[in-house]
Amino acid sequence: MTPMQDATTTVAELRARVQAFVSARDWEQFHSPKNLSMALAAESGELMEHFLWAGSKASRAVARDPKKRPAIEAEIADVVIYALEFANICDIDLAAAIEAKLAANAAKYPVEKSRGRSEKYTEL
């Protein structure tokens, strides 16, 4: 099997690989939207744990630390795998959902008002 890389692997291929992994283990029976959303939140928490108590600047150094990097990569992979499986189970077209969300965010956060600012759209 060819190694996957961002530059050459499509979202459809990622989804298919996750689906094949889940199907081979007969795990669909456990993968309800509720369970997957909870697993996604748990894995997000495990990712956050690597940066707990680090300031913004220090967190960048943590993310680059060669000793910590493998564990961080494993956690973000878990997050994305659960998100892909959630999309599989709920039949969500991720590309379309992302496109719609980016369009909605562009309307809420116009460049001329939001560039370089972190305020919520209601405060711009």
C-alpha positions as CSV (number, residue, x, y, z in Angstrom):
1,M,0.0,0.0,0.0
2,T,1.3,3.4,-0.9
3,P,2.1,5.7,2.1
4,M,-0.4,8.4,2.4
5,Q,0.6,12.1,2.3
6,D,-1.4,15.3,2.4
7,A,-0.2,16.3,-1.1
8,T,-1.4,13.1,-2.7
9,T,-4.2,11.6,-0.6
10,T,-7.8,12.7,-1.1
11,V,-10.4,13.0,1.7
12,A,-12.3,10.2,-0.1
13,E,-9.3,8.0,0.2
14,L,-8.9,8.8,3.9
15,R,-12.6,8.1,4.5
16,A,-12.3,4.8,2.6
17,R,-9.3,3.7,4.7
18,V,-11.1,4.6,7.9
19,Q,-14.2,2.7,6.7
20,A,-12.2,-0.4,5.8
21,F,-10.5,-0.4,9.2
22,V,-13.8,-0.1,11.0
23,S,-15.6,-2.6,8.9
24,A,-12.8,-5.2,9.2
25,R,-13.4,-5.1,13.0
26,D,-17.2,-5.0,12.9
27,W,-17.2,-1.7,14.9
28,E,-20.0,0.0,13.0
29,Q,-22.3,-1.4,15.7
30,F,-20.6,0.9,18.3
31,H,-20.2,4.0,16.1
32,S,-23.4,6.0,16.7
33,P,-23.2,9.8,16.3
34,K,-23.4,10.1,20.1
35,N,-20.5,7.7,20.7
36,L,-18.3,9.1,17.9
37,S,-18.9,12.7,19.0
38,M,-17.9,11.8,22.5
39,A,-14.8,9.9,21.3
40,L,-13.9,12.9,19.2
41,A,-14.2,15.2,22.3
42,A,-12.1,12.8,24.4
43,E,-9.4,12.6,21.8
44,S,-9.4,16.4,21.4
45,G,-8.9,16.6,25.2
46,E,-5.9,14.2,24.9
47,L,-4.4,16.5,22.2
48,M,-4.9,19.5,24.4
49,E,-3.2,17.8,27.3
50,H,0.1,18.1,25.5
51,F,-0.1,21.9,25.7
52,L,-1.7,22.3,29.1
53,W,-0.1,25.1,31.0
54,A,2.1,26.2,28.1
55,G,1.7,29.8,26.9
56,S,0.9,30.5,23.2
57,K,4.5,30.9,22.2
58,A,5.7,27.9,24.3
59,S,3.0,25.7,22.8
60,R,4.6,26.2,19.4
61,A,7.9,24.9,20.8
62,V,6.0,21.9,22.3
63,A,4.5,21.1,18.9
64,R,8.0,21.1,17.4
65,D,9.7,19.1,20.2
66,P,11.0,15.9,18.5
67,K,10.4,13.9,21.7
68,K,6.8,15.0,22.0
69,R,6.0,15.2,18.3
70,P,5.1,11.5,17.8
71,A,2.5,11.5,20.6
72,I,1.0,14.8,19.3
73,E,0.8,13.4,15.8
74,A,-0.9,10.3,17.1
75,E,-3.5,12.4,19.0
76,I,-4.3,14.6,16.0
77,A,-4.6,11.5,13.9
78,D,-7.1,10.1,16.4
79,V,-9.1,13.3,16.2
80,V,-9.2,13.3,12.4
81,I,-10.0,9.5,12.2
82,Y,-13.0,10.0,14.5
83,A,-14.2,13.0,12.5
84,L,-13.9,11.1,9.3
85,E,-15.8,8.1,10.8
86,F,-18.5,10.5,12.1
87,A,-18.8,11.9,8.6
88,N,-19.0,8.3,7.3
89,I,-21.7,7.2,9.7
90,C,-23.7,10.4,9.3
91,D,-23.2,10.5,5.5
92,I,-21.8,14.0,5.6
93,D,-20.0,15.3,2.6
94,L,-17.0,16.9,4.3
95,A,-15.8,19.0,1.4
96,A,-19.3,20.5,1.0
97,A,-19.7,21.0,4.7
98,I,-16.3,22.8,4.9
99,E,-17.1,24.9,1.9
100,A,-20.4,26.0,3.4
101,K,-18.8,26.7,6.8
102,L,-16.0,28.8,5.2
103,A,-18.6,30.8,3.3
104,A,-20.6,31.4,6.4
105,N,-17.4,32.4,8.3
106,A,-16.4,34.7,5.5
107,A,-19.7,36.5,5.8
108,K,-19.4,36.8,9.6
109,Y,-15.7,37.7,9.5
110,P,-15.1,40.0,6.5
111,V,-11.4,40.6,5.9
112,E,-11.7,44.4,6.3
113,K,-13.1,44.0,9.8
114,S,-11.4,40.9,11.1
115,R,-7.8,41.0,9.8
116,G,-5.4,40.7,12.7
117,R,-8.2,40.7,15.3
118,S,-9.4,37.9,17.5
119,E,-12.8,39.2,18.6
120,K,-16.0,37.3,17.9
121,Y,-17.9,38.4,14.9
122,T,-20.6,40.0,17.1
123,E,-17.9,42.3,18.5
124,L,-16.3,43.5,15.2
